């Protein structure tokens, strides 16, 4: 699984013309599921997301997590994170998991975040979405279970 986590002041997602999720302070998490990913990887990334200390404390050090600041997460599925543009100009998406595996693990990540007491909003899996956000920092963190040895 791959995540792109952006610290935001606010973020929202509109799916097929309808607002499906909106948050104030927290993370916008783009979630890409790859072929061969597992439920344990989804749980692991949710644990890492919830504990990620990228909010500043009173000494302006990135030392606080979502729980510490009462932050929320807007999770949006994004199969293009599985894109490979090494050859040519048109990316290949062969590595991206197909439904229903992709949807199952995307939802597992969401539910695992909620189980840790994190408030979560989502986009709509498989829909065309428009995302609006105000980045805070900007602070962007990439997580890839392949690179993390999971």
N, C-alpha and C positions, 0 to 999 in steps of 0.2 A: 504494500500500500504506500501511496505517496500523499503527503499533505503539504500544502502551501498555507502557512498561517501568517496572517497579517494582523498586527495590533491596530485596532480602530477606535475612533471616537464614536462612530456609529456606522451601521451598514444595513442595507436592505436588499431584498431580492424580489423581483417581479417575474412570475412564471406565466407565460401565455396571457399576459395582460392583467394578471391579478397578483396583488401583494401576497406573498406566501410566507415571508419572514422578515423581521426587523429587530435590531438590537441597538442599544446604546453602547457604552464602553465594553470592550471585550475583544474577541477574535473573530475574524472572517476566516474560515477554514475551507479551502478548496480540497476536496477529497477524491483521489483517484485510486480505484481498485485495479490491481494487476492480476493476470492469470496466475493461479497458484497461491494467491493470498488466502489467509486463514482467519478464523474467528479470533484466535489468540493474538494475531497481529493487530486486528481492529481494537481489541481490548488494550493491548500494549500502547498503541498510539493514543487512545483516549486517556489512559493514565498519564502519559507524557504530556499531552495537551493540558490536562487539568493542573498538572504540577509545574508547568512551564513558567519560570519566573522572569517575565520580561516587562513588568510594570515597575515604575520607579518608586522608591521609598522616600522618606523625608530627607535623605542625604543625596537624592538624585541618582541612586544606584539601582540598576535593574535587579530587584530582589524580591518582588511580590508576584504572587500567582493570581489566577482568576478568582479563587476563593477569597484571597486576601483583600481584593478590591471589589468584590461583588460583581465581577464581570460575567458576561454571557458569551455564547458562541453561536455564530450563524454558520451552519454547515451546508455547503453546496457541492453536489456531486459534479465531478469534472473528469470525464474519461480522457480528455486530451492530455492529462498529465502522463498518460502512457504513450504519448507520441514520441517517435524516433525520427529525427530529421538529419541523421548522419549522411544519408544518400539522397541526392536530388533535392528538389524544392518542395515536394509534397510529402508531408510526414506520414509515416506508417503507424497505425494504431493497433497492430497485431498483439502487442503486449498487454493492452487494456482488457480487463475481464469483461465478458459478455453478461447481459442479464440472463438468468436471475442471480448469478453469483455476485455481480457487482452491486446490485440493489441490496441483497441480503447483507453483505459486509458493510456497505455504507450505513444501513440502518443499525447494524450491530455497533458500529462506531458511535452513532448518535445515542443509542440506548445506554452504552457503556459510559458515555459522558454524563448522561442524566443520572445514572446509578451512583455517580460520585458527587451528586448534589449540584451539578452545573446546569444552569438554565440554558436550553438549546432551542434555537429556531432553525428551520431548514428551507431549502429550495424544494423543487419538485423533481424527483429523479426522472431523468430522460427528457425533461421539458426544455424548450428554448427559454433561457433566463436572461434577465438584465439585472446586473448587480451595481448598486451604488454604494460608495463608502467614502468616509473621511479617514484617511490613514493617519495614524498617530506615531510620529517618529520621522520617517517611516521605519518600522521594525518589521522585518519579514524573516520567518524561520522556515526552512525546508526540512521535512522529515521523510525518510524513505526506509522502510523496513529492510529492504535489500542492503542498504548501506549501513544499517544499524545492526546487522547480523541476526535479525529476527526472522 
